[in-house]
Amino acid sequence: MKTRVSVREGNTGILYLTYEDGNQERFVPSYDLGGARRLLLTCQDLQDATGSRLKDNYWREGINWLPTVVNFLHAQSFANYVRYQPLLEQIIDGELDVVHENQGAFSTIVDLLLNKADEWSLKDHVFNWLIVVNNWVTIRRYRADLLFFRFAPDDFRTTAAKSALDELGATYMEALGVERRLLLTNVFRRKPYYFYGRVPIDNIFRLEYDLSAVDRYTRTLFAATLRRVERMLSSYICERKWHIRALASSQFETFYGIDDTQVIFPLLYACQQRKIRTVAHQHGAAYNKYHASYVMEGISGEDYRWFDKLITWGQFWRDRLLAVSTVHSPECVVVGSDMFEFPHGTLSSQTGGRRNVLIPYEFVTNTHAVGRYIAKLIDLGYHVFFKPRIDEQLEDQIESYCLPVGYSEKLTIMKEITTSAMENIDIVAGTASTLVYQLLPYGKITWVLETDYRYMEDLVEVGYAHLIRYEDLETLDEIYFRPTEVDPDYLFSSDTLQDTLKKHVLGKAE
């Protein structure tokens, strides 16, 4: 007999379960990055009846399309399976009937395993037709030299770049992720928006692989994942063809945007087919050994096509990427400004204190574990400052840390990072935030909090941070209070965003 459970997912993936009998339970996911990596490598090496490996079976028109879904395989399928494995095994066994109160990582992996939301509807085909018409009309009505890739019109990741392009007087067209309301609005209130997004088409592959070497739960996971992946790849291949046709009458010289490894490949490959140079700009602290879609472990450089040029924030980031991955050509990776015009501090900002701790919100880490650190630090007399994100509700972010009653009121909210605000901070602590890297030039004491999510351990390995264990908080040696010593110019280039855009994006191809 199935047990029925209602599930609400918090912002960072923690689940709040309510059973039929009224009992409530909190489920904290596992953040074993190694487990997701092992599943990815096993999947890539699956063989078909001829002995051909999965990672070699998706070549079409001179392109190996498998790398385009590595991010989906690792981050959305395998990492989420590892996070919720005990619950998912109950669902696979037919023991658990789940009612989702909201959408999130858990509902996504459940729907994947149950083969839900995997059919195209008439609305999908009509929607796709509107995209094709919009792009055809937009390309002919608006002339521009630059196609500017953004996730949405209000995408905070590219706001500074958009402002810089405007100040430079660049002529550009925005390439946006397709969203129904935005598309329909644009049909009647036309703006220079070019849309990208998957095309409704049936699976053109339907390959079979030998799954006998894995357990039955992993067989279910792999079968469901590959069914979805083959539909994605089929859609990508078709979408590329649509973009090639649409771009035929464009005058774009450059395609520019963030260093995406998820949705942009069809448009990227179409631009390259049309001899439009492609330039990516680093958007986060993702160049480490745990980010599968930048490392491309098990994939050869000859099998992977990405942007023609990648702008990194500084020599540190270029060195890190080339150290953890072999698929990127050194001559294609250059150094420029960051995308955010972040107010990097200097060593003169160091306070000399050791009681004020800044902890930024991190949406992909074990926030339950980090919450234990926060509570313990408060108990030990530390003053904890909390830096939230701007695109999520503050209350939801704080809830993610599962703090004891009354502790959230003891946090000091730092709404904005400024040089003056950082004068009050002695220690910066985190586990997975780009902000921790961005604050290194301030020369503060930097702590990486030990959890099962080891995403930022490279900072410890290069000597830029101290690894702090929960059980040692009360007895930390003097060494853990030594400030970070870094060369700010090595981490972040002194070039301005405008200078970087003029040199690498708006200038003539080198």
Rosetta blueprint (number, residue, H / E / L):
1 M L
2 K L
3 T E
4 R E
5 V E
6 S E
7 V E
8 R E
9 E E
10 G L
11 N L
12 T L
13 G L
14 I L
15 L E
16 Y E
17 L E
18 T E
19 Y E
20 E L
21 D L
22 G L
23 N L
24 Q E
25 E E
26 R E
27 F E
28 V L
29 P L
30 S L
31 Y L
32 D L
33 L H
34 G H
35 G H
36 A H
37 R H
38 R H
39 L H
40 L H
41 L H
42 T H
43 C H
44 Q H
45 D L
46 L L
47 Q E
48 D L
49 A L
50 T L
51 G L
52 S L
53 R E
54 L H
55 K H
56 D H
57 N L
58 Y L
59 W E
60 R E
61 E L
62 G L
63 I E
64 N E
65 W L
66 L H
67 P H
68 T H
69 V H
70 V H
71 N H
72 F H
73 L H
74 H H
75 A H
76 Q H
77 S H
78 F H
79 A H
80 N H
81 Y H
82 V H
83 R H
84 Y L
85 Q H
86 P H
87 L H
88 L H
89 E H
90 Q H
91 I H
92 I H
93 D L
94 G L
95 E L
96 L E
97 D E
98 V E
99 V E
100 H E
101 E L
102 N L
103 Q L
104 G L
105 A H
106 F H
107 S H
108 T H
109 I H
110 V H
111 D H
112 L H
113 L H
114 L L
115 N L
116 K L
117 A L
118 D L
119 E L
120 W L
121 S L
122 L H
123 K H
124 D H
125 H H
126 V H
127 F H
128 N H
129 W H
130 L H
131 I H
132 V H
133 V H
134 N H
135 N H
136 W H
137 V H
138 T H
139 I H
140 R H
141 R H
142 Y L
143 R L
144 A L
145 D L
146 L E
147 L E
148 F E
149 F E
150 R E
151 F L
152 A L
153 P L
154 D L
155 D L
156 F H
157 R H
158 T H
159 T H
160 A H
161 A H
162 K H
163 S H
164 A H
165 L H
166 D H
167 E H
168 L L
169 G L
170 A L
171 T L
172 Y E
173 M E
174 E E
175 A E
176 L E
177 G E
178 V L
179 E L
180 R H
181 R H
182 L H
183 L H
184 L H
185 T H
186 N H
187 V H
188 F H
189 R L
190 R L
191 K L
192 P L
193 Y E
194 Y E
195 F E
196 Y E
197 G L
198 R L
199 V L
200 P L
201 I L
202 D L
203 N L
204 I L
205 F L
206 R L
207 L L
208 E L
209 Y L
210 D L
211 L L
212 S L
213 A L
214 V L
215 D L
216 R H
217 Y H
218 T H
219 R H
220 T H
221 L H
222 F H
223 A H
224 A H
225 T H
226 L H
227 R H
228 R H
229 V H
230 E H
231 R H
232 M H
233 L H
234 S H
235 S H
236 Y H
237 I H
238 C H
239 E H
240 R H
241 K H
242 W H
243 H H
244 I H
245 R H
246 A H
247 L H
248 A L
249 S L
250 S L
251 Q L
252 F L
253 E L
254 T E
255 F E
256 Y E
257 G E
258 I E
259 D L
260 D L
261 T L
262 Q L
263 V L
264 I L
265 F H
266 P H
267 L H
268 L H
269 Y H
270 A H
271 C H
272 Q H
273 Q H
274 R L
275 K L
276 I L
277 R E
278 T E
279 V E
280 A E
281 H E
282 Q L
283 H L
284 G L
285 A L
286 A L
287 Y L
288 N L
289 K L
290 Y L
291 H L
292 A H
293 S H
294 Y H
295 V H
296 M L
297 E L
298 G L
299 I L
300 S L
301 G H
302 E H
303 D H
304 Y L
305 R L
306 W L
307 F L
308 D L
309 K E
310 L E
311 I E
312 T E
313 W L
314 G L
315 Q H
316 F H
317 W H
318 R H
319 D H
320 R H
321 L H
322 L H
323 A H
324 V H
325 S L
326 T L
327 V L
328 H L
329 S L
330 P H
331 E H
332 C H
333 V E
334 V E
335 V E
336 G L
337 S L
338 D L
339 M L
340 F L
341 E L
342 F L
343 P L
344 H L
345 G L
346 T L
347 L H
348 S H
349 S H
350 Q L
351 T L
352 G L
353 G L
354 R L
355 R L
356 N E
357 V E
358 L E
359 I E
360 P E
361 Y L
362 E L
363 F L
364 V L
365 T L
366 N L
367 T H
368 H H
369 A H
370 V H
371 G H
372 R H
373 Y H
374 I H
375 A H
376 K H
377 L H
378 I H
379 D H
380 L L
381 G L
382 Y L
383 H E
384 V E
385 F E
386 F E
387 K E
388 P L
389 R L
390 I L
391 D L
392 E L
393 Q L
394 L H
395 E H
396 D H
397 Q H
398 I H
399 E H
400 S L
401 Y L
402 C L
403 L L
404 P L
405 V L
406 G L
407 Y L
408 S H
409 E H
410 K H
411 L L
412 T E
413 I E
414 M L
415 K L
416 E L
417 I L
418 T L
419 T H
420 S H
421 A H
422 M H
423 E L
424 N L
425 I L
426 D L
427 I E
428 V E
429 A E
430 G E
431 T L
432 A L
433 S L
434 T H
435 L H
436 V H
437 Y H
438 Q H
439 L L
440 L H
441 P H
442 Y H
443 G L
444 K L
445 I E
446 T E
447 W E
448 V E
449 L E
450 E L
451 T L
452 D L
453 Y L
454 R L
455 Y L
456 M L
457 E H
458 D H
459 L H
460 V H
461 E H
462 V L
463 G L
464 Y L
465 A L
466 H E
467 L E
468 I E
469 R L
470 Y H
471 E H
472 D H
473 L H
474 E H
475 T H
476 L L
477 D L
478 E H
479 I H
480 Y H
481 F H
482 R L
483 P L
484 T L
485 E L
486 V L
487 D L
488 P H
489 D H
490 Y H
491 L H
492 F L
493 S L
494 S L
495 D L
496 T L
497 L H
498 Q H
499 D H
500 T H
501 L H
502 K H
503 K H
504 H H
505 V L
506 L L
507 G L
508 K L
509 A L
510 E L
